[in-house]
Amino acid sequence: MYSTSVMWRDTARPVRIGFLDARAAAGAFVWLLHMSWPTFWLSLFLAAGFVALGHFGITPPAFLRSLRFALAGSERPCFSLYQERRRQR
């Protein structure tokens, strides 16, 4: 299907199992280790969340970064005195 010279192009694509992001398989794995109704619903909820993120074209790491930005705000404090002195000039 692909020649060996262009196989590197597929390395940046997210791993998928059918229409589902492969990271959603972690919830199914937890459910297989501990089969109960709460873990089943948790894994189903995680899978639905990954499908929703995929529908909007957002990867889970990008969603977590945007969530962190929304919670922490846009201004970040300086922890280095060198950077603080450099900003005051």
C-alpha positions in Angstrom: 0.0 0.0 0.0 2.7 2.5 1.0 6.3 2.5 -0.1 8.8 2.4 2.6 10.0 5.9 1.9 6.7 7.6 2.9 5.7 5.5 5.9 7.0 8.2 8.3 4.0 10.4 7.3 1.6 8.3 9.3 3.5 8.6 12.6 1.9 11.8 13.6 -1.7 10.6 13.2 -3.6 9.6 16.4 -4.0 5.9 17.0 -7.6 4.8 16.4 -9.5 1.6 17.0 -12.3 2.0 14.5 -14.0 5.4 15.2 -12.7 5.5 18.7 -9.4 7.1 20.0 -7.1 4.4 21.3 -6.8 6.2 24.7 -10.4 5.3 25.3 -9.4 1.7 25.5 -7.9 2.4 28.9 -11.4 2.7 30.3 -12.4 -0.6 28.7 -9.2 -2.1 30.2 -10.1 -0.9 33.7 -13.6 -2.3 33.2 -12.2 -5.7 32.1 -10.1 -5.8 35.3 -12.9 -4.9 37.6 -16.3 -5.7 36.0 -19.0 -3.8 37.8 -21.7 -1.4 36.8 -19.9 1.8 38.0 -16.7 0.9 36.1 -18.8 0.0 33.0 -20.6 3.4 33.1 -17.3 5.2 33.7 -15.7 3.5 30.7 -18.7 4.3 28.6 -18.6 7.9 29.7 -14.9 8.1 28.8 -15.5 6.6 25.4 -18.3 9.1 24.7 -16.0 11.9 25.8 -13.2 10.8 23.4 -15.7 10.5 20.6 -17.0 14.0 21.3 -13.5 15.4 21.4 -12.7 13.6 18.1 -15.8 15.1 16.5 -14.6 18.6 17.3 -11.1 17.7 16.1 -9.4 18.2 19.5 -6.9 15.7 20.9 -7.1 14.8 24.6 -3.8 16.4 25.4 -4.9 19.7 23.7 -8.1 19.6 25.6 -6.3 19.2 28.9 -4.0 22.1 28.0 -7.0 24.3 27.2 -8.7 23.2 30.4 -5.6 24.1 32.4 -5.4 27.5 30.7 -9.1 28.1 31.5 -8.6 27.2 35.2 -5.3 28.9 35.8 -5.8 32.1 33.7 -3.5 33.7 31.1 -1.1 35.4 33.5 1.6 33.3 35.0 3.8 34.4 37.9 7.6 34.7 37.6 9.5 32.4 39.9 12.9 33.6 38.8 14.2 36.9 40.0 16.2 37.3 36.9 13.1 37.2 34.7 11.4 39.7 37.0 14.3 42.1 36.8 14.4 41.7 33.1 10.7 42.6 32.8 11.0 45.8 34.8 13.5 47.4 32.5 
